[in-house]
Amino acid sequence: MGKLGRDIILLGWISFFTDMSSEAIMPVLPFFISTLHGISSIGSGFALGLIMGFGTAMASIVNFFSGMASDRIGRRKIFISAGYTTSAISKLFFPLSQAWWHLFALVGIERTGKGLRGAPRDAFIGERYKDERGRAFGFHRAMDTAGAIVGSILAFIFLWIFKLDYRQILLIAAIIAFFAIPPIYMLKEEKKERKKEKIEVNESIKKFTFVATIFYLGNFTYGFFLLRASKVFDKVGLNGPAIAILMYMLFNIVYASLSMHFGKLGDRIGRRFIITIGYILFAFTCIGFMLISYMAEVFAIVLTIILFILYGMMYALIEGNQRAYAADLSKWKGTSQGIFKASTGLATLPAGIIAGILWDIMHDLTFIYGAVLAILAASLLATMRIEKD
């Protein structure tokens, strides 16, 4: 990896194992949730949106405080360690869930772990790799997503070939998460003095966070894409959930293979342009998923494959570049990452609830909702004046 060095490689492997675990779990959850007690009374779409939205919201709230606290005490590693450990332990209880509200609480705890580590880890990367932030964040996202590819492959194999039930898959995936913990203790953190200077949030990070939050209000959980894909493949006599997980694997392959390239592209031509293109691509993806149900079976299958490729491209465009851009806009790296993650993550709670309600009314409404907000966010980001600190 040349200049990127040992610590970013270690963080890459930590994220690899964590996402291998998470992404063997997450594509299974929409189908597991539908089997739990109490679903018939509230609707599977609403439950899915609520659970996933609440989990992301919890991560966001904790991200804000962990990012600010890590800036204040000048330490990142303690938050990184606590976050990954909390997530790993909480996953062990997923397969024991009997009702949807059990999973609601457990996902909240697991995502709290994500919040503990998220902003401090990104601040750690942002400080170490000032000249190649896009490349560093892109590499980290690529390793993260490579783990997701392996995880989704495992989920597919367990479900399709070994025909394990959802609880068995969740247990195996939870055990994998513990492989991420030992490399954390190999990270070398530079000792810094506690900062007494007042932490200030500049206008640039506020503006970017505002626009990104609008986007995330419509960036609902991928679970709805999996449910739509499952129905497409069910119609032709295939195992819908298993093939949908295969599509999720395709999404992750595209995401991992392009993340670092788009990160380096952001270093060269500017991150705002790359992020704007990503927002627009999400809008097209939503429109495509809406149109699937009106197509003949063969065309619907082909379009589904194309859309998961576009979905992966969209995430490769925005994820690393958004984090790098947030680091660009403020000298308080932990605080800026915390604010960005808190606001955008909190937006996913109403996003999930609204998308779920719309799904239970009429599936197409969910995709229309996502497309409209994505176009609005892209328009604002393209025209708003944002200057680096």
Wavefront OBJ file of the C-alpha trace (Angstrom):
o trace
v 0.000 0.000 0.000
v 3.027 2.297 -0.081
v 2.486 5.550 1.763
v -0.731 4.466 3.430
v 1.182 2.444 5.985
v 0.538 -0.089 8.705
v -2.279 1.490 10.696
v -4.674 1.963 7.787
v -4.023 -1.646 6.763
v -4.812 -2.805 10.316
v -7.989 -0.701 10.351
v -8.854 -2.211 6.988
v -8.623 -5.756 8.353
v -10.580 -4.804 11.464
v -13.377 -3.504 9.258
v -13.054 -6.532 6.965
v -13.908 -8.995 9.739
v -16.552 -6.736 11.250
v -18.351 -6.342 7.960
v -17.963 -10.011 7.118
v -19.987 -10.596 10.268
v -22.449 -7.742 9.762
v -23.148 -8.476 6.126
v -23.789 -12.146 6.780
v -26.425 -10.855 9.222
v -27.960 -7.817 7.524
v -29.256 -9.361 4.279
v -30.887 -12.116 6.343
v -32.579 -9.708 8.782
v -35.463 -8.551 6.518
v -36.540 -12.179 6.106
v -35.832 -13.099 9.759
v -37.874 -10.135 10.989
v -40.903 -11.363 9.046
v -40.863 -14.598 11.087
v -40.868 -12.944 14.519
v -43.746 -12.580 16.948
v -45.819 -9.394 16.701
v -45.099 -8.614 13.037
v -48.667 -9.198 11.871
v -49.936 -6.382 14.091
v -47.642 -3.623 12.750
v -46.585 -4.700 9.247
v -43.229 -6.105 8.136
v -42.281 -2.965 6.194
v -42.809 -0.705 9.200
v -40.923 -3.102 11.514
v -37.991 -3.330 9.111
v -37.790 0.442 8.698
v -38.140 1.055 12.428
v -35.497 -1.487 13.472
v -32.903 -0.450 10.926
v -33.657 3.256 11.293
v -33.471 3.132 15.082
v -30.164 1.271 14.961
v -28.602 3.859 12.685
v -30.021 6.685 14.802
v -28.408 5.225 17.932
v -25.075 4.990 16.115
v -25.441 8.607 15.086
v -26.150 9.984 18.542
v -23.183 8.130 20.021
v -20.992 9.177 17.075
v -21.483 12.817 17.967
v -20.409 12.400 21.577
v -17.575 9.939 20.888
v -16.165 12.194 18.179
v -16.219 15.273 20.401
v -14.881 13.355 23.405
v -11.997 11.935 21.361
v -11.093 15.463 20.241
v -11.229 16.711 23.802
v -9.055 14.005 25.410
v -6.800 13.512 22.388
v -7.403 9.750 22.250
v -9.044 7.659 19.516
v -8.046 4.045 20.191
v -10.052 3.593 23.389
v -13.262 4.462 21.535
v -12.347 2.235 18.598
v -11.757 -0.726 20.920
v -14.935 -0.199 22.963
v -17.040 0.159 19.823
v -15.952 -2.996 18.064
v -16.190 -5.037 21.273
v -19.722 -3.819 22.052
v -20.903 -4.705 18.555
v -19.369 -8.176 18.657
v -20.930 -9.106 21.997
v -24.405 -7.811 21.131
v -24.523 -9.842 17.899
v -24.355 -13.076 19.912
v -27.885 -12.385 21.146
v -29.478 -11.776 17.712
v -30.397 -15.437 17.103
v -32.120 -15.604 20.493
v -34.731 -13.008 19.461
v -38.327 -14.248 19.623
v -40.196 -10.997 18.917
v -39.453 -8.016 16.701
v -38.935 -5.725 19.680
v -36.110 -7.983 20.958
v -34.266 -7.376 17.713
v -35.187 -3.690 17.903
v -33.260 -3.392 21.203
v -30.339 -5.576 20.130
v -29.769 -3.769 16.849
v -29.805 -0.511 18.836
v -27.040 -1.815 21.120
v -24.991 -3.181 18.226
v -25.243 0.119 16.374
v -24.258 1.960 19.569
v -20.965 0.109 19.258
v -20.689 1.359 15.694
v -21.265 4.894 16.967
v -18.557 4.580 19.623
v -15.922 3.680 17.058
v -17.069 5.529 13.938
v -16.121 9.186 14.363
v -12.915 8.549 16.379
v -11.740 5.975 13.804
v -12.421 8.345 10.905
v -10.685 11.154 12.789
v -7.715 8.803 13.306
v -7.557 8.238 9.535
v -8.130 11.911 8.697
v -5.239 13.041 10.904
v -2.777 10.415 9.696
v -3.363 10.821 5.973
v -3.713 14.549 5.300
v -2.495 14.543 1.707
v -4.230 11.367 0.574
v -7.435 11.345 2.577
v -9.540 10.210 -0.349
v -7.213 7.294 -1.040
v -6.998 6.317 2.642
v -10.750 6.474 3.196
v -11.279 4.717 -0.120
v -8.960 1.870 0.914
v -10.728 1.563 4.246
v -14.129 1.445 2.540
v -12.800 -1.103 0.050
v -11.634 -3.434 2.850
v -14.876 -2.822 4.723
v -16.862 -3.743 1.650
v -14.618 -6.701 0.772
v -15.627 -8.129 4.137
v -19.225 -7.422 3.234
v -18.793 -9.398 0.006
v -17.447 -12.417 1.877
v -20.220 -12.080 4.459
v -22.962 -11.973 1.853
v -21.383 -14.968 0.062
v -21.455 -16.876 3.345
v -25.094 -15.931 3.912
v -25.968 -17.171 0.422
v -24.039 -20.447 0.861
v -25.552 -21.092 4.286
v -29.074 -20.440 3.020
v -28.920 -21.954 -0.492
v -26.458 -24.854 -0.186
v -26.428 -25.849 3.469
v -30.045 -24.787 3.984
v -29.365 -23.463 7.484
v -32.177 -21.586 9.168
v -31.918 -17.867 9.901
v -30.938 -18.339 13.559
v -28.013 -20.611 12.699
v -26.703 -18.107 10.162
v -26.952 -15.285 12.702
v -24.975 -17.275 15.289
v -22.125 -18.130 12.915
v -21.962 -14.523 11.755
v -21.799 -13.266 15.347
v -18.768 -15.442 16.099
v -16.881 -14.010 13.101
v -17.107 -10.505 14.617
v -14.635 -11.437 17.356
v -11.809 -11.854 14.817
v -11.828 -8.058 14.427
v -10.820 -7.353 18.014
v -7.128 -8.519 18.284
v -5.781 -6.209 15.509
v -7.118 -3.168 17.399
v -4.408 -3.584 20.030
v -1.722 -3.403 17.323
v -2.689 0.156 16.335
v -0.121 2.793 17.291
v -1.682 5.984 18.596
v 0.304 9.179 18.927
v 0.016 10.650 22.388
v -1.552 14.088 22.468
v -2.282 16.571 25.202
v -5.843 17.173 26.290
v -7.191 20.100 24.311
v -8.346 23.131 26.265
v -9.201 25.185 23.211
v -12.901 25.755 22.650
v -14.359 23.433 20.025
v -16.158 25.382 17.312
v -18.256 24.164 14.430
v -17.784 26.232 11.269
v -20.439 27.103 8.703
v -18.991 24.878 6.002
v -19.449 21.634 7.919
v -22.940 22.780 8.919
v -23.919 23.398 5.296
v -22.548 20.096 4.026
v -24.138 18.181 6.883
v -27.494 19.847 6.171
v -27.420 18.765 2.520
v -26.234 15.243 3.322
v -28.964 14.918 5.947
v -31.616 15.657 3.325
v -30.158 12.862 1.213
v -30.175 10.423 4.134
v -33.793 11.238 4.896
v -34.488 9.397 1.646
v -31.637 6.875 1.783
v -33.712 4.136 3.385
v -32.346 0.705 4.260
v -31.324 -1.607 1.440
v -33.720 -4.142 2.945
v -36.470 -2.724 0.722
v -34.354 -3.337 -2.380
v -33.805 -6.923 -1.223
v -37.519 -7.457 -0.653
v -38.342 -6.123 -4.129
v -35.631 -8.287 -5.719
v -36.864 -11.330 -3.816
v -40.313 -10.973 -5.373
v -38.812 -10.667 -8.867
v -37.005 -13.997 -8.513
v -39.891 -15.698 -6.721
v -41.996 -15.106 -9.843
v -39.689 -17.259 -11.964
v -39.647 -20.124 -9.461
v -36.298 -19.383 -7.793
v -35.515 -19.070 -4.081
v -36.234 -15.341 -3.820
v -34.460 -14.568 -0.512
v -31.323 -16.520 -1.500
v -31.030 -14.871 -4.927
v -31.695 -11.457 -3.361
v -28.710 -12.070 -1.074
v -26.707 -12.953 -4.193
v -27.690 -9.552 -5.608
v -26.562 -7.958 -2.371
v -23.223 -9.702 -2.855
v -23.022 -8.168 -6.346
v -23.696 -4.739 -4.825
v -20.823 -5.215 -2.384
v -18.416 -6.426 -5.080
v -19.036 -3.275 -7.109
v -18.819 -1.119 -3.984
v -15.490 -2.640 -2.865
v -13.867 -2.632 -6.296
v -14.629 1.043 -6.968
v -14.328 2.690 -3.530
v -10.605 3.370 -3.615
v -10.700 4.522 -7.250
v -13.472 7.016 -6.560
v -11.643 8.151 -3.428
v -8.517 8.923 -5.452
v -10.683 10.613 -8.067
v -12.120 12.822 -5.322
v -8.552 13.765 -4.297
v -7.887 14.917 -7.856
v -11.047 16.585 -9.142
v -12.910 17.519 -5.973
v -15.150 15.549 -3.631
v -18.277 17.676 -3.937
v -18.720 16.828 -7.627
v -18.254 13.093 -6.959
v -20.779 13.130 -4.082
v -23.327 15.013 -6.203
v -23.075 12.377 -8.943
v -23.610 9.703 -6.291
v -26.805 11.347 -5.059
v -28.168 11.533 -8.607
v -27.301 7.875 -9.182
v -29.304 6.882 -6.113
v -32.335 8.664 -7.558
v -32.015 6.668 -10.793
v -31.635 3.461 -8.789
v -34.863 4.140 -6.887
v -36.739 4.876 -10.109
v -35.434 1.633 -11.594
v -36.639 -0.432 -8.635
v -40.050 1.182 -8.999
v -40.240 0.210 -12.691
v -39.295 -3.454 -12.122
v -42.814 -4.491 -11.138
v -44.191 -3.259 -14.484
v -41.795 -5.265 -16.659
v -41.849 -8.736 -18.162
v -39.996 -11.327 -16.090
v -36.809 -11.502 -18.190
v -36.460 -7.714 -18.391
v -37.178 -7.385 -14.659
v -34.364 -9.818 -13.829
v -31.871 -8.011 -16.090
v -32.841 -4.619 -14.681
v -32.540 -5.923 -11.114
v -28.955 -7.002 -11.784
v -28.120 -3.618 -13.350
v -29.688 -1.738 -10.462
v -27.649 -3.539 -7.825
v -24.536 -2.644 -9.836
v -25.617 1.021 -9.873
v -26.410 0.845 -6.161
v -22.842 -0.344 -5.496
v -21.442 2.445 -7.676
v -23.482 4.994 -5.742
v -22.058 3.921 -2.395
v -18.523 3.816 -3.808
v -19.000 7.400 -4.987
v -20.322 8.869 -1.756
v -19.190 6.941 1.317
v -15.440 7.515 1.428
v -15.688 10.922 -0.227
v -18.277 12.200 2.246
v -16.094 11.249 5.207
v -13.015 12.753 3.569
v -14.946 15.936 2.716
v -16.123 16.279 6.318
v -12.467 15.974 7.386
v -11.495 18.640 4.841
v -13.956 21.172 6.206
v -12.811 21.442 9.835
v -9.638 21.222 11.938
v -11.671 19.433 14.628
v -11.687 16.067 12.887
v -13.487 14.030 15.556
v -16.148 16.678 16.099
v -16.770 17.236 12.385
v -17.073 13.484 11.797
v -19.343 13.178 14.823
v -21.644 15.985 13.689
v -21.815 14.630 10.153
v -22.480 11.050 11.271
v -24.943 12.114 13.981
v -27.092 14.239 11.708
v -27.091 11.905 8.692
v -27.563 8.852 10.864
v -30.436 10.350 12.844
v -32.102 11.082 9.520
v -32.259 7.365 8.792
v -34.760 6.830 11.626
v -37.531 8.921 10.052
v -36.286 7.688 6.658
v -36.838 4.087 7.717
v -40.195 4.763 9.344
v -41.516 6.814 6.413
v -40.210 4.283 3.875
v -41.787 1.453 5.873
v -45.167 3.159 6.105
v -45.101 3.942 2.386
v -44.079 0.330 1.663
v -47.074 -1.025 3.561
v -49.365 1.349 1.628
v -47.821 0.831 -1.823
v -44.287 -0.382 -2.547
v -43.641 2.122 -5.341
v -44.126 5.066 -2.973
v -40.989 4.098 -1.062
v -38.845 4.374 -4.168
v -40.458 7.630 -5.322
v -39.754 9.121 -1.900
v -36.052 8.175 -2.057
v -35.636 9.530 -5.586
v -37.194 12.919 -4.820
v -35.011 13.605 -1.774
v -31.870 12.450 -3.594
v -32.486 14.896 -6.445
v -33.156 17.692 -3.938
v -29.897 16.975 -2.084
v -27.904 16.814 -5.335
v -29.325 20.164 -6.444
v -28.443 21.846 -3.150
v -24.928 20.410 -3.019
v -24.202 21.483 -6.601
v -25.265 25.086 -5.987
v -24.433 25.792 -2.333
v -21.290 27.785 -1.486
v -19.065 25.711 0.783
v -15.486 26.738 1.630
v -12.819 24.692 3.409
v -11.699 25.751 6.873
l 1 2 3 4 5 6 7 8 9 10 11 12 13 14 15 16 17 18 19 20 21 22 23 24 25 26 27 28 29 30 31 32 33 34 35 36 37 38 39 40 41 42 43 44 45 46 47 48 49 50 51 52 53 54 55 56 57 58 59 60 61 62 63 64 65 66 67 68 69 70 71 72 73 74 75 76 77 78 79 80 81 82 83 84 85 86 87 88 89 90 91 92 93 94 95 96 97 98 99 100 101 102 103 104 105 106 107 108 109 110 111 112 113 114 115 116 117 118 119 120 121 122 123 124 125 126 127 128 129 130 131 132 133 134 135 136 137 138 139 140 141 142 143 144 145 146 147 148 149 150 151 152 153 154 155 156 157 158 159 160 161 162 163 164 165 166 167 168 169 170 171 172 173 174 175 176 177 178 179 180 181 182 183 184 185 186 187 188 189 190 191 192 193 194 195 196 197 198 199 200 201 202 203 204 205 206 207 208 209 210 211 212 213 214 215 216 217 218 219 220 221 222 223 224 225 226 227 228 229 230 231 232 233 234 235 236 237 238 239 240 241 242 243 244 245 246 247 248 249 250 251 252 253 254 255 256 257 258 259 260 261 262 263 264 265 266 267 268 269 270 271 272 273 274 275 276 277 278 279 280 281 282 283 284 285 286 287 288 289 290 291 292 293 294 295 296 297 298 299 300 301 302 303 304 305 306 307 308 309 310 311 312 313 314 315 316 317 318 319 320 321 322 323 324 325 326 327 328 329 330 331 332 333 334 335 336 337 338 339 340 341 342 343 344 345 346 347 348 349 350 351 352 353 354 355 356 357 358 359 360 361 362 363 364 365 366 367 368 369 370 371 372 373 374 375 376 377 378 379 380 381 382 383 384 385 386 387 388 389
